[in-house]
Amino acid sequence: MASVSDDNKNDVVITMIIILFTIVAMVVSLIPLQTPISSQAVENKSNDDAMKKKSNRSSSRYFPCPKEEPSKYAYEMFCAYYSVVWITIFGCIVVFQWYEDWTEAWMYNLVLGCLALPLILQPILVPSAFNSGG
């Protein structure tokens, strides 16, 4: 009987690994489909402002220009860095099964609320983004 349950556990582990790699492959395959901001769009404009913008821009990027949109850039960078933090914390909760110790639903909601709180409080935590005139 013990070998049957071990086989079932191994099947579940293999299935979960396949699901994980499928999700990762799907996310990675979406990256080329994104439309980066390119300097070609600026080349099509004939005014002097477009030429100035073209000289300031790199060939392509996924974040807004920090000189043209400093507030938007600061928020995007904050989200990019904080995403690593909350995903790591949530991953530890799942991997180490800390949720098993939470006896009440409010405990789980409290942890998730605390993970979301920095995104809500971003203007207070990083006020320089809003003071830069963007």
Phi, psi and chi 1 to 4 in degrees:
 res  aa     phi    psi   chi1   chi2   chi3   chi4
   1 MET       -  -37.3  -89.3  -51.2 -145.9      -
   2 ALA   -62.6  -36.4      -      -      -      -
   3 SER   -69.2  -31.0   64.2      -      -      -
   4 VAL   -67.3  -44.3  172.5      -      -      -
   5 SER   -67.7  -34.5   65.6      -      -      -
   6 ASP   -65.2  -39.7  -71.6  -18.1      -      -
   7 ASP   -64.2  -40.3  -71.4  -18.7      -      -
   8 ASN   -65.1  -39.2  -72.7  -19.5      -      -
   9 LYS   -64.9  -41.7  -73.9 -178.0 -176.7  178.4
  10 ASN   -64.5  -39.1  -71.7  -22.0      -      -
  11 ASP   -63.4  -40.1  -69.9  -18.1      -      -
  12 VAL   -66.0  -42.7  169.5      -      -      -
  13 VAL   -62.4  -45.2  169.0      -      -      -
  14 ILE   -63.4  -42.2  -69.3  170.7      -      -
  15 THR   -62.4  -43.3  -57.1      -      -      -
  16 MET   -65.5  -37.6  -64.4  -56.8  -77.0      -
  17 ILE   -65.1  -41.7  -70.5  172.1      -      -
  18 ILE   -62.9  -42.7  -69.5  170.2      -      -
  19 ILE   -62.2  -44.5  -69.0  170.4      -      -
  20 LEU   -59.9  -49.3  173.9   67.6      -      -
  21 PHE   -67.4  -30.2  -77.7  114.4      -      -
  22 THR   -65.8  -44.3  -57.7      -      -      -
  23 ILE   -63.9  -43.6  -68.0  171.0      -      -
  24 VAL   -62.3  -43.1  168.8      -      -      -
  25 ALA   -63.5  -38.4      -      -      -      -
  26 MET   -65.5  -43.0  -72.4  171.1   42.8      -
  27 VAL   -66.1  -43.8  168.9      -      -      -
  28 VAL   -64.1  -36.3  168.3      -      -      -
  29 SER   -70.6  -18.4   68.3      -      -      -
  30 LEU   -78.9  -20.6  -70.6  174.8      -      -
  31 ILE   -59.6  -46.6  -68.5  172.3      -      -
  32 PRO   -66.5  -19.7  -17.1   25.8      -      -
  33 LEU   -79.4  -14.2  -62.7  176.8      -      -
  34 GLN   -69.7  148.7  -67.1  179.7   -8.5      -
  35 THR  -102.2  104.7  -54.2      -      -      -
  36 PRO   -74.4  158.5   27.3  -32.7      -      -
  37 ILE   -74.1  122.5  -59.2  169.4      -      -
  38 SER  -119.3  160.9   67.9      -      -      -
  39 SER   -78.7  -11.5   61.0      -      -      -
  40 GLN   -65.8  -35.4  -69.5  176.7  -11.0      -
  41 ALA   -64.2  -33.0      -      -      -      -
  42 VAL   -75.0  -32.3  175.6      -      -      -
  43 GLU   -62.9  -30.5  -72.3  176.8   11.1      -
  44 ASN   -70.3  -19.4  -65.2  -25.7      -      -
  45 LYS   -85.1  144.1  -63.5 -179.8 -178.3  178.1
  46 SER  -105.4   -2.5   60.5      -      -      -
  47 ASN   -81.8  165.9   60.0   16.9      -      -
  48 ASP   -66.7  -35.4  -68.0  -26.4      -      -
  49 ASP   -61.1  -38.4  -69.4  -22.6      -      -
  50 ALA   -64.7  -39.0      -      -      -      -
  51 MET   -67.6  -36.9  -63.3  -50.8  -86.5      -
  52 LYS   -65.6  -42.7  -70.2  177.6 -173.8  174.9
  53 LYS   -63.4  -38.7  -71.4  179.8 -176.7  177.0
  54 LYS   -61.9  -40.7  178.7 -174.9  172.4 -142.9
  55 SER   -70.1  -25.5   64.4      -      -      -
  56 ASN   -86.5  -16.5  -68.7  -21.8      -      -
  57 ARG   -95.4  150.1  -69.9 -174.0  175.7 -166.6
  58 SER   -81.3  177.3   61.4      -      -      -
  59 SER   -65.3  -37.4   62.0      -      -      -
  60 SER  -162.6  154.5   68.9      -      -      -
  61 ARG  -162.2  161.2   63.2  178.8  177.7  -89.1
  62 TYR  -105.3  -10.0  -67.1   98.2      -      -
  63 PHE  -104.7  151.4  -67.8  108.3      -      -
  64 PRO   -65.9  158.3   10.2  -13.5      -      -
  65 CYS   -66.9  125.9  179.1      -      -      -
  66 PRO   -67.7  -22.5   17.2  -24.1      -      -
  67 LYS   -82.1  -36.6  -67.6  179.3 -177.7  175.3
  68 GLU   -83.8  -38.0  -65.9  173.7   13.6      -
  69 GLU  -134.1   71.8  -58.9  172.9  -59.7      -
  70 PRO   -65.1  -35.5   20.9  -29.9      -      -
  71 SER   -67.5  -45.5  178.1      -      -      -
  72 LYS   -64.9  -41.0 -170.8  173.6 -174.4 -179.7
  73 TYR   -62.4  -43.8  177.0   78.3      -      -
  74 ALA   -63.1  -41.0      -      -      -      -
  75 TYR   -66.4  -43.0  178.5   73.4      -      -
  76 GLU   -62.4  -40.7  -67.5  -72.0  -20.7      -
  77 MET   -68.5  -39.8  -65.4  -53.7  -64.6      -
  78 PHE   -59.7  -46.5  177.3   81.4      -      -
  79 CYS   -64.3  -38.8  -72.7      -      -      -
  80 ALA   -63.2  -44.7      -      -      -      -
  81 TYR   -72.2  -41.4  -69.6  128.2      -      -
  82 TYR   -70.8  -26.5 -174.6   66.1      -      -
  83 SER   -59.5  -39.7  -67.2      -      -      -
  84 VAL   -61.8  -39.9  174.2      -      -      -
  85 VAL   -66.2  -53.5  172.4      -      -      -
  86 TRP   -71.1  -32.1   79.1 -101.1      -      -
  87 ILE   -67.4  -39.3  -70.1  170.7      -      -
  88 THR   -64.1  -45.8  -58.1      -      -      -
  89 ILE   -63.2  -46.2  -67.7  171.0      -      -
  90 PHE   -65.2  -37.3 -168.4   76.2      -      -
  91 GLY   -62.3  -40.9      -      -      -      -
  92 CYS   -64.0  -39.1  -71.6      -      -      -
  93 ILE   -60.2  -41.6  -70.1  169.1      -      -
  94 VAL   -75.7  -47.8  172.0      -      -      -
  95 VAL   -64.1  -44.9  168.8      -      -      -
  96 PHE   -87.9    2.2  -62.5  114.9      -      -
  97 GLN    54.1   41.7  -62.4  178.5   -8.2      -
  98 TRP   -65.2  -25.6  -68.0  -23.5      -      -
  99 TYR   -63.4  -21.3   58.4   86.9      -      -
 100 GLU   -64.0  -29.2  -63.2  -79.6  -23.5      -
 101 ASP   -81.6  -12.7  -62.9  -28.2      -      -
 102 TRP   -84.4  111.4  -60.1  -26.4      -      -
 103 THR   -84.5  -21.8   57.2      -      -      -
 104 GLU  -116.9  150.7  -52.2  -93.4  -19.7      -
 105 ALA   -65.7  -31.0      -      -      -      -
 106 TRP   -65.6  -26.6   66.3  -92.5      -      -
 107 MET   -65.4  -43.4  -67.6  175.5  168.9      -
 108 TYR   -64.6  -44.1 -171.2   69.5      -      -
 109 ASN   -64.6  -35.3  -71.8  -27.5      -      -
 110 LEU   -63.9  -45.1  178.7   69.4      -      -
 111 VAL   -63.3  -46.8  170.1      -      -      -
 112 LEU   -66.5  -36.4  -64.3 -178.2      -      -
 113 GLY   -64.2  -39.1      -      -      -      -
 114 CYS   -67.3  -32.8  -71.4      -      -      -
 115 LEU   -69.4  -32.2  -73.9  176.4      -      -
 116 ALA   -84.0  -19.7      -      -      -      -
 117 LEU   -57.4  -43.4 -157.9   57.0      -      -
 118 PRO   -60.6  -30.4  -27.3   36.3      -      -
 119 LEU   -69.0  -34.5  -65.4  170.5      -      -
 120 ILE   -75.1  -37.0  -63.5  167.8      -      -
 121 LEU   -91.6   12.0  -61.7  176.4      -      -
 122 GLN   -54.6  -42.0 -172.0  -92.9  -17.3      -
 123 PRO   -61.7  -28.4  -22.9   32.4      -      -
 124 ILE   -82.9  -37.8  -63.6  168.8      -      -
 125 LEU   -73.1  -34.6  -63.3  174.2      -      -
 126 VAL  -127.9   69.5 -171.8      -      -      -
 127 PRO   -71.0  -17.3   25.5  -32.1      -      -
 128 SER   -62.6  -24.5   62.2      -      -      -
 129 ALA   -65.7  -31.4      -      -      -      -
 130 PHE   -94.3  -12.8  -62.7   99.8      -      -
 131 ASN   -90.7   -5.7  -66.3  -24.1      -      -
 132 SER   -89.1    5.9   58.6      -      -      -
 133 GLY    88.8   10.7      -      -      -      -
 134 GLY   -97.8      -      -      -      -      -
